[in-house]
């Protein structure tokens, strides 16, 4: 490969990295502003609950439950969207 092609390839990768960094920064700001809206008691309470649950059932079972939950999430999301369409919960 010629030197100029390598320079061009590095420049292209640098531009991609810059774009990805900007996206991550925007997502971080969005996440930070979202967490500012949540009352601290909910954050502390959910952390305590998650820690207690992890200690009670163990890390391996907690991991298994998380995997099962991630598999059920698309179905639950679909059910909630159907409920919104027919007016349930309003």
Secondary structure, 3 states (H helix, E strand, C coil): CCHHHHHHHHHHHHHHHHHHHHHHHHHHHHHHHHHHHCCHHHHHHHHHHHHHHHHHHCHHHHHHHHHHHHHHHHHHHHHHHHHHHHCCCC
